[in-house]
Amino acid sequence: VSILCLFVVVLCLFLCCCCVSTAPPSVRIVHSGQTCSVEEERYSERVYTIREGETLELQCLVTGHPRPQIRWTKTAGGASDRQGDSSLHSDTLKIETISRHQGGRYYCKADNGLGSPAIRSIRVDVYYLDDPVITVHQSVGESKEQFYFERTVFLRCVANSNPPVHYTWRRGREVLSQGSDSGVEIYEPFFTQGETKILKLKNLRPQDYADYTCISSVRNVCGIGDKSARFSLNNRTAPPSIKLLLDDPLVVNPGETITLVCVASGGDPPPTLSWVRPGGEELPRRSRVKGGTLTVPAITVDDGGAYSCVASNNVGNPAKKSSTILVRGLRKGRFWITPDPYHNDDNIQIGREVKISCQVEATPPEELQFSWLKNGRPLRSSERMVITHTDTEVSPGTTNLDIIDLKFTDFGTYTCVAALRNGGTPEISIDVNISSTTVPPVLTVPRGRSHLIAQEGDTVDLQCLVSGKPKPIILWSRVEESGSAAAAVLLMPDGSAQMESYDGVLRITNVSRDMSGTYRCQTSQYNGFNVKPREALIQLVVQFPPVVEPVYTEIRQALGRAFSLTCRLLRAHPARLLRYEWKLGTRLLTVGQFSDQKDDTNYHVRALNREGYGEYTCDITNEAGAGRCTFLVTGKAYAPEFYYDTYSALWQNRPRVYGFKLQWTQMEPNAVDRILAYRLGIRQMSQSRWWEQEIPMEGTIQKGELLTYNLTELVKPESYLVRLTPITRYGEGDATERIITYTPVNPHLREFQCGFEDEALCLFSQDKTDEFDWTRHSAVTRDTKYTPNTGPSSDHTGSKQGFYMYIETSRPRLDGDKARLLSPTFNMNAKSSSSGPSYCFSFYYHMYGKHIGALNVFLRQKGQTVTDTSVWSLIGNQGDRWRQAKVNIQPTAAFQMVMEGVRGAGIEGDIAIDDVTIEEGKCKDPPPNNLRSLAPPSSPHIWQLCITLSLALIGRQR
């Protein structure tokens, strides 16, 4: 049994040593910069309040090894919207001039691949107060232009704010409140979250004509002062009314300067006038607005449309009147020829009917007028030549010329002329030739051009030959591979669904693999014959080089090992007759051809030698080119990873000279040859000179093994840049750098304070000779599942987020086990007397639980020998609250304070300490236990005595 117990203890110690070098991440959020307040809301979150326009600065403090990666996110909007912003991956999140929309919950996520990522959040509440606005309304159904007697008037005050706003009404200097005036009612905010407050004046009286002031307040939170708005109510108060001094619609010619005039015809106070366009569309950039006058110089067709004048004086509803501007113009002139529609003809035939149609878009449409010419002479409607016009209110302006019983003498050039009745824009003329050579279109694809093969990046021309007179426009579109008319339409290279071509050629430059597919060309119904469209299909095949993976990868290998390289084919066109070629540098290794069943190729190295290091490439080729996989095989060691969570890494070596315990682990040490040494470089941040030395390594480094080296000659308390490079038989590996920034404790002690809020513990350290260690924790993170009714529920200040040190007395701890926490070493003030100065050592303690052991404090002095002197002690349960202890000490040499926690008889014996202070001078107003104080231990239960006695007997028998 003894051997088995010893084995278990050794195994536990081994596992602890192996695990100490890697640690899952932990994280907490602290704030800096400007803030109004930080309050606790839940165990896992704080509420950070800031004023709009100030700078938000949050810092994410992380622990863990390897060093965790940090990422800031937000529930919605704000920081998470700025994808790619490097500040979102740094320790500090900074938002300058924060706006109300950037409030919300911010998350800091830390991940180093060990266990689950650590996440903490803080809710940012942005406070603001906008200027209040007073609006005035009459009772429904009684709204007139004037406010008469015996009318009910409502004054509504609105102000956007956070937190909810509080309103106060004044009439003159008199503060109005509910019940203070029988003719006044005040509606408290209801379902509005404090954003509105209504003052109701019932049956308007003469004394109600007065100056009213609405004061909005958020009670000076975040230093936001009150804001107010004023309104004068009188018997002339009325909602606005306006008039437009212009025709509607206003028809103008392009290039003219137009002026729209809007005047207020009523309203008190005088309304404010503005011009807007429907749907929030902006006014023309050249426009000028002065009061109710809008001027638009050199107007264009795009400037046409509706314009609205809006008048507002916060009384009733705003007044709005609109006018439409029509800019004269003609555009999109088209024609088509329809053979005899009653006989389904595709050709023009003597003795049959033929219709010529012209269509033009005009503004304004009612001014559009058409005329027809034959061979340049005016043509009038007759029994055999009928001219008709469509209704412009129903469709775009169209004119038709029906030639009934076509004769040889009817052949000639017919001209359709479109003009605007009042001029102002050039007319449009469309010539249509009707002759014996007028024939419907024929569409063909040149021989050998119906199936085109191009390579990615080329310029390719798709061509359809069209004959006929007149020659129609060709419309190009894409269809699915089926090529049927019902196939879904795909987008063309320019992003449109359809493209026009006047010469029958569709040119695609820099063709890509996405452009492969079936293209359709067809005749347009306009500018030609109005018959069933002729169409043809062209198949375009775009070849592209093989796409492979991995494009680049690095492989680290030790000498003598075997490994394989695999290059995988993802896609290619053509996908047949693919060849592969493996090289090391310029040296050809092997070649081959892909089979139809295989989509990858491998290269095997049985035993790596020095000549085998280098860049391996695999080229997979087809007719369009090659895709390349690249593998860099190297023996370089991976980078070391610094261990940032070393407690008490800094110590004083001698006066004004400091030491730092540098710790690290090696990333993947077994991937390459054994690491023989590390090259250590160090320089002061203020200088450019490096000092270098080698740190030899004996034996094989294990993954996760914590390596340590003491830097002993840090001569100034400032920042150093440290660079660590592993060295193997191959040579130097990847280097890692870190900055050591520290502020050592003043060697001549004046005042020292520590609340254990940072991971460095203010340079406190654990005694290596005790049975177990003190633990740093906060009430939020501490797990009390197995030890109820013991330990503090918050730190000394009452914060559940704050940290403290405590001894965990759960198993495997035994009665009497000790944990010692050592303060930094403090030097004596040289100017002090030979007897040494006096210091006040104070701290807060929490000793709650029925198995509380003892808390002892020792003064450790470093002379020719090290001596520990007991200066304070307390035993047993002291209740569930924090108490303060103060003790006077008078050291005569450099000294440390030792805090010793002793485990009691059971697991409910957690002892905690917080806010340790050492000040020069004697203690002021010390509590009763400032000297050595011994409290009687709580009486043990009889079963505890029995168990203790039984264990003693078992031990004696052994």
Secondary structure, 3 states (H helix, E strand, C coil): CHHHHHHHHHHHHHHHHHHCCCEEEEEEEEEEECCCEEEEEECCEEEEEEECCCCEEEEEEEEEECCCEEEEEECCCHHHHCCCCHHHHCCEEEECCCCHHHCEEEEEEEECCCCCCEEEEEEEEEEEECCCEEEEEECCCCCCCCCCCCCCEEEEEECCEECCCEEEEEECCEEECCCCCCCEEEECCCCCCCCEEEEEECCCCHHHCCEEEEEEECCCHHHCCCEEEEEECCCCCEEEEEEECCCCCEEECCCCCEEEEEEEEEEECCCEEEEECHHHCCCCCCCEEECCEEEECCCCHHHCEEEEEEEECCECCCEEEEEEEEECEEEEEEEEEEECCCCCCCCCCCCCCEEEEEEEEEECHHHEEEEEEECCEEECCCCCEEEEECCCCCCCEEEEEEECCCCHHHCEEEEEEEEECCCCCCCEEEEEEECCCCEEEEEECCCCCCEEEEECCCCEEEECEEEEECCCCEEEEEECCCCCCCCCEECCCCCCCCEEECCCEEEECCCCHHHCEEEEEEECCCCEECCCCCEEEEEEEEEEEEEEECCEEEEECCCCCCEEEEEEEEEEECCCCCEEEEEECCEEEEEEECCCCCCEEEEEECCCCHHHCEEEEEEEEECCEEEEEEEEEECCCCCEEECCCCCCCEEEEECCEEEEEEEEEECCHHHCCCCCEEEEEEEECCCCCCEEEEEECCCCCCCCCCEEEEEEEECCCCCEEEEEEEECCCCECCCEEEEECCCCCCCECCEEEECCCCCCHHHCEECCCCCCCCEEEECCCCCCCCCCCCCCCCCCCCCCCCEEEEECCCCCCCCCCEEEEECCCEECCCCCCCCCCCEEEEEEEEECCCCCCEEEEEEEEECCCEEEEEEEEEECCCCCCCEEEEEEECCCCCEEEEEEEECCCCCCCCEEEEEEEEEECCCCCCCHHHCCCCCCCCCCCHHHHHHHHHHHHHHHHC
